[in-house]
C-alpha cells in the first residue's frame, strides 16, 4: 500500500493517443520519452481499476526514461477517465485488445524493438497473449508482476482475512465503472448499450469477485458464467507456450494469490525466468528506509529489459 498512499510520484510529460478498435470502441495510450523511430518502446499494462496514472506505471515510465527508452502506458477500455462506448468491459482475459495495441505499435514504430510489462491483471493478460502468440509474438521481451495466474483461486483468496478490505475496494470501483458507463449511455441516448447494462439488474449488493464476474463480467463479455471466464482467462494455462524472453516477479506474501496458485517450474517455458521474492506484497516490492525507499521493480524490470535487448543485439 506504500505506493498509492505515501509515494511522491515524478511528474511526466506525456502525450495521449487514442486508437480505434474494429468494434468501434477506443483505447487511450499515454506516451513518454524520445520520439526517435529506432529507440526501444516499452508498453506498460496496468491492473484492475488502475490506469496510466497508477503509481507503478508512472514509476516504470520514469525509470525507463533514465535508460533513454520510450514508454507507452495503455489504459484498458473505460480506464482513461472516460467511459468506453460499448457494454463490453475490460477484464483479465482481453488479450485481443492487447494484440490490437501491439499491432498498432508495430505499424507506428516499425523499426523500434517492442517490449511489454504487465502488472497484476495486466500481467495476466500479457502472459495469456504471449502464450497464444508463441513463436509469432511481436514482442522482443516481457515482464509480468504479481500475476493472478489462477483467477478462480485468486477470487477465493481475496475473500479471506484482511484481503477482504481490498475486495471491498475493488467492488466499489468496479460497480462504479459500470454505473459511469450507464450514465454516459443515458446522456448520449445509446439505448442498445443501456438495455445490455439494465439486463444485469441491480449491482448494489455484489460483494465478491465470484458474484461480480458471474453477474457482470461474464454476460457482458461472452462467457457462460464466472467459472467459464476464469478458466478461459487464467494465464497459468498458457505459460508453457510462451516463447518470448519473459520475467515473472511474484511475492510469497501476496495477499491476492495462494502459494499453491503459483506455477511450478516445470510449467514454465525455457524462455521464462521466475523471480520469487519472500516479501513484496501485491505490486509492492519496496525496500530501503522511510527516508530512502528502494523500488525493486524499477530496478529489476529495466535491467531485465536492457539485458534482453542487449542479448538480441548481440545475436
N, C-alpha and C positions, 0 to 999 in steps of 0.2 A: 504493500500500500504506500511505500515511500514515494514513488514517482509522482502519482497524481495529486498527492497532498502537499508534500514539502519541497519537491524539487523546483528550482527556478529554471525554467526552460530557456534555451538560447533563442534569440529572435532570428527567424529565417526569412530571407527574401524569396518568395515562391511565386510561381506563375501558374494559373489554373487553365487547364484544357478540358473541354467537355467533348466526349466521344459518344456517338450514337450507335446503338446496337441494332441488329437486324430486326428485333421485335418492336422497335420504336421507342425503347427506353434509353436512358443515358447513364453514363458513369463519369464522374469528375476525377481528374488527375491533377496532383499538385507537384510541379517540377521544382527542383532546386539544383543549382550547380552550373557548370560550364555548358555552353551551347555547342561546343566542339563535336562534330559529327562522329569522331572516332573514339571519344572518351567513353570508358565503360559506363553502363547505365544499370542502376540497382532499382528494381521495382519493390516497393515496401507495402506489405499487406497487413492491415490492422485486424484486431479481433472483434468479438461480439460487442455490440453497442459502442464501438470505438469509431475513430475517424482518422483522417490525416493529421489531426491535431493531438492525437493520443501521445502521451509523453515518450513512449518507446519509439514511436515513428519519428517524431521530431529529433529525439536523441540520436537515432541512427542516421538520419539525413545530415545532421550536424557532423557526426563522426566521419561519414563518407566524404564530406566536403574537405576535410583535412587531408584526405588522400587524393584530392583532385578529381574525384568521380562525380558524375551526375546521378541524382536520385529522383525517383518519381513515386509519390505516395498515391495509392489507389483508394478512393472512397467507394465502398460497396454500394449497391443500389439504396438510395434514400439516406445515405450516411454523411452527405456533404453539407448538410444544413437545409436541404430542400427535398421534400418527399418525392419519390420516383413516380413514374406515370402509369404504372401497371399494378394490378393487385399482387403480382408476383413479388416476393421479398428476397432479400439476401439470406443465405443460410450456410451451413458448414459444408455443403456439397456443391457450391456453384462453380465448379471447375470450367464450365462452359463460358461464364463471364470472364474468368481469368484467361482462358485461351484466346478470347476476343481481344483482350487488352494486350496480351503478348504479341498477337498478330499485328495489332496497330503499332506497337513499338518497333517491331521489326520493319514495318514499312516506313515509319518516321525516321528511324536511325539504322539504316541497313548495314552501315559499316561499324556500328558500335557493338562490342560484346555485351550481352544482356544477362543479368543475374536477378535473382529474386529472394526476398526474405519475408517469411510469414510468421506472425505471432498468434498463438492460441488458435482460434478459429481460422485465421488467415494461414497459419501453418498447416492446418488440416487440409484446407483447400489446395494449397501449394503441393503437398505430398500426393494428394489424390491426382492432381493434374500431372505430376511427374510420372506417377505410375501408369496413368492412362497413355501418356506420350511415349514412354520408353525411349528407344533409340531415336525417335523422331522429335524429341524435345528441342525447342528453340532456345533454351536456357543453357548458358555455359557453366553455371554453378548455382547453388541454392543453400539456404539455411532456414530451419524451422525451429521455433522456440515454444516450449510449454504447450505441446500439441495434445489435444484430447483424442488420442488415437482410436478409442472405442467410445463413440458418443453415448451409447446406451449406459455403459458403466460410469461415464462421467456425469450423466444425468442423475444416476443414483448417488454418486459421491458428493455432489454439491448439495444434496438434500440432507447431509449428515452434519451434526455438530455445529461448529462455528461457521462452517461453509454456508449454512442457511442464510447468513447475513448477505453473502454475495448473491445467493439465489434470489432473495427479495429485491435486491438492487436490479438484477438483470430483468426480473419480471416487470418491474415498474418501467424500465427503459424500453423493453420490447413491446409491451402493451401501448406505451406512449408512441412508439414508432408507427403502429397500426392506426392509432387514433389521429395522428398527424396526417397520415395518408387519407383517412376518411374525410378530414376537414378540407384537404385540397380537392379531392374528388367532388365534394359537395359544392365548394366555391366555384369550381370550373365546369360544373354540370356534366361530370364524367359518370353517367348513370350506370354503364356496364360495370365499371370498377366499383361503384358504390354497392351494387347488387351483390357482387362477389364478396365484399367485406361484410355486408349485412348478413349474409348467409352463415357467417361464423358465429353469430349470436353474441351475447354479452361476454366480454373478456375480463370483467372486473373481478371475478372470483378465481382466476387462474393463479396458482401458487407454485407449481413445479414445472421443470422443463418437460417432463412427460406430458403434462396437461397442455402446455403451450404448443409443443410440437405436434401433438395429436390434433388439437383444435385449430391451429393457425398454420404452422409451417407446412404440415402435410397437405391439407386441401389447397392451399394457395400455390403449391409448387409441384403438384402432380404425384404425390406419394400416397400410398394406401392408408397409412397411419404412422404413428411415431416410430414404431419398430421398423417398418419398411424404410423410412427416412434414415434412421440410424444405421441400418445395415448397408444401405447403398452409399451413404455419405462418409462413413468412417474410413479414415486414411489407412488404418492398420492393414486392411485387406489389399492395399496397393503397394506396400513397401517393397516387396520382393521384385517388383517390375521396374523400379527406379534405376535409370542408367546415367543420370546426371550426378556429378560430384555434389554431395549433399551433407550438410552438417545438421545434426539434431542436438539441441540443447534442452535438457529436462532437469527437473529437480525431484529428489526423492521425497521432499516435503510439500509438493504441490497440493494445495487444498482442493483442487478440482479433479485430480487424477489418482486413482488407486495405483499402488505399485504394480499390482498384477495386470494393470491395463497397459503398462509399458511393454513394447515389443522385446522379445528375446533376440539375441544377436543372430541366431540362425534365420530369423525372419527378414533381416535386413539384406539389401543387395551389397555386393562388394564395393559399390561406389559411395556407400553411406558411412559416415563416421558418427558414432554415438557418444556424446559428452554428457554423462550423468553426474550432476553435482548433488551433494548431500543437502545443501541448503540453498535456497533461491526462490522458494515460493512459486507463485504463478506470474511469469513475466516480471520477476523482480531482479534477483541476482545482484544485489547491491552489497558491496563490502566497504572496507575502509572505516572511516570515523564519521561522526556527525558533521565535523568541520570539513573533512575531506573525503566525501564518499567516492567509491570506485564503482563504476558501472561496468560490470564484467561483460555484458552483452555488447557494449560499444567498443570493447577491445577484441573479444574473440571472433565476433562476426566479421568486422572489417578485415582482420588478419586472415581469416579463412578465405574470404573472397579474393583478397590480394594474392594469397598463395596459390589458389586455384587459377587465377588469371595468369600468374607468372608461369605456372606449370604448363598451361595451354600455349603460352607464347614460346616456351622452350621446346615444345613438342614438334 
